[in-house]
Amino acid sequence: MPVVGAPENALEVERAIHLSFLGRTASDVRERLVQAGVTWHFAEGEHLNREGLPIAYVTLVVSGLVRVFRTSEDGRQVTMRYLSRGDIGGVPTIFHTGPLAVGSQALVDTAVIRFRSDDWRKAAEEDPRVGLALAHHLSDLLGIFQESAITNAFGSVRRRVVWHLLDIATRQASDGELVAHVTQQQLADATASVREVVQRVIGELVREGAIATERGTIAILDPIRLSEHGAA
């Protein structure tokens, strides 16, 4: 079960805020938007929200990694976006009060701060600077989802696996190492494929020297080569 209201390291929170689009807003605007946030902690595998259910909050990721996904009628899942430190999810709920078409799930233990969507909508109505900041952010989101849709619709399984590996590893990078803490089943879910197909792709990339695998992790040995192989 998620842990609500537990204190979070103030420095980590400040870093997340400044990495987000909030970091580009005036200090008084930023303070107004973040003043009423509540900290939530989610364990690996827990859902932040379920598909088809309405939510009324905006979420800032302080630490960890979250995937935003959609499930098809036959039960297959496809990951639309990843959220890591400084990323903000749920912005459409500021202006849309119906059920969300996507769900979100913690891939690792994750800490977030949630803000009431109504508070942000009121701030946007009263201060044009808030509205402009949100408009810029929604424009960025549109580009992210367009790229994701193109990759998932037209890319081969190999290309989709490479895209997700590079994205996850980049977000989890530590000490200059690119390591994706992800299982083959999670990659299959992310790419709307099946584990057997993903396993074959991973094996090919290992033999080509682009990655190395250990239980639950995939190390990217050469990101440039991996990117080139993904386009092959």
N, C-alpha and C positions, 0 to 999 in steps of 0.2 A: 504494500500500500504506500502511496506517496506520503511524504512527511511535509506537513504544512507549517510555515511560520518559523522553522528553525533558522537561527542566525547564519548569515553567510559572510565570508571574509570581505571586509569593506573595500580593500584594495582590489580584489577580484571583481567586485561589483562595479567599481569605478572604471576598471579596464574594459569591462564588457560594454558599459554605457558609451565610452568614448570610441570603441570600435564600431558601434552601431551608427545608424544615420542620426541618432540623437546627438552624437559627438560633433555634428556639423551645425547644430542649431545654437541659437543664442542661449547663454547660461540661464536666463530667467525662464525661457521657454522649456528648456530641458528640466529644470527643477520642478516646474509645474506638472510635467508629464510623469515624472518618476516618483513624486512624493508619496503616493499612496500604494506603492507596490508591495506585494506579499511574496515571500520566498517559498518555493516548492522544491522538494527533492524527489527525483524518480529513480528507482533502481533499474538496472539493465533489463530491457524487455517490457517495462511498464508503458502503458499508453498515456500520453498527455491528453489526447482527446480521441473520440471514436467517430468514424464516418457516419454521416447522416444525422448527427445530433447537433443542436445549436450550442454555441459557446458565446460568452460575453466578455472575453478578456483577450488582451494582447500579451504575448509572451516574449521576454528577453532571455536568451540563453547566456548564463554566466559561466558554466563549465559543462563539459560533456559533449555528446553528439546525438542529434535527433534526426530521424528520417520522416519526411512528409510523403504519404503514399496514397494510392487509390486501389481499391479492390474491384475486380471485374465480377460479373454475374457468376462465372464459373469458379470463383475463388482465387484466381491468380492476382498477385499484387505487382504494382510497378511503383518504384520510388520516383517522385517528382522533384524532390529537392532535399538537401541536407542543411541542417542548422547547427552551427557551432558557436563558440563564444562571440558575442557581439551581434549575432543574427537575431532578427525579430520575426516572430510568426503571429498569425492571427490578425494582421492589420485590416484585411477585408471586413472583419467583424465590426469594425468601427462604423461602417456604413451599411452593412448587410446583417440583418438579425435572424435570417433563416438558418436551416441546417447546413453544416459544412460538408462539401463533397469529398473532402480528404480527411484522413486520420494522421496522427503523428505518434511516434514511438521512440523511446530512448534506446539507442544502440549500446550505450555504456551508461554507468551511473551519471546522472545529469542534474544540475541545479539550474533553476530558472527563477525569474521574477515575473509575476503576473500583475497586469494592470487592468482596471475596469475599462472596457471599450467605451462605455457611456462617458467616462471622464475625458477620454481622448477626443471623442466626437464633440463634446461641449467646448473643449479647448480649441478645436479646429473652427468651430462656428464663431468663436469670440476673438480669435487671433489669426489673421491671415498668414502669419509666419508659420504657424503650426500646420495649417492646411497646405501650404506650399511644400513644407518638409515631407508631409505624408504623400503628396502627389509625386514628388521625386522618388520616394521609396517605392510606391506602387508601379511607377514606370520601370524601375530597376527589376522589380518582381516579374513584370510582364516579359522582359527580356530573358530572365532565367527560365521561366516556364516555357517560353517559345523554344529555347535551345533544348530543354529537356524533352519537349514533345517531339521535336524533329529527330533527336537521337533515338528515342524509344519507338517512334513510328517507322523510321527508315533505316536505322542502323542495324547491322548484324548483331547477333548475340555477342560476338567477340568485341565489337566496338562498344557495345553497351557495358560489358564487363570492365573494359579498360577505362571507360569514362567514370564509372562508379569507383573503381579502385583509386584512380588519380584524385578524385574529389575527396574521398574519405581520408586517404593518406595525407593529402595536403592539409586538411583540417586538423588532423591528429599529429602533425609533424612535431618532433621533439629532438633537440640537439642535432638538427640537421638531417635526421633520419626520416625517411618516408616509409612508414609502416601502417598498414590498414588493419585495424583490429576488427575483423569481420569474418564470418564463416561462409562456406560455400553455399549453404542454404540461404543465408541472408542475401548473398549476391544473387541467387536465383530469384528470390522474392523481389529484389530491387529491379531486376531486369525483365520481369514477367516471363521467366524461363523456368527450367527445372534443374535440379541439382546435378543430374547426370551430364547435361549439356555444359553447364558451367564448369564442372569438374574436368571435362575434356579441354575446354578453353584454357583453364588454369594450367593444366599439364603442358599444353603447347607453349604457353608463355614461359613456363619454367625451363623447358628444353631450349628455348630461344635465348635464355639468359636474361630476360627482362625482369623476372621476379623470383623470389624464393619463398617457400611456405613453411610454416610451423603450425602447430595446432592453434586454431583460432586467430592466426595472424598471417598477413601476406606482406613481405618486405619488397619494396620497389627498388631494384638494384640500379636501374637506368631509366629514369622517367622519360627521357627523350626517345629512347628506343621503344619503350612501352607505348608511347603515343603513336609512334610510326607504325608499330605492329598493330595497334588498334585500328588504324586506317586501312590496313591491308585487307 
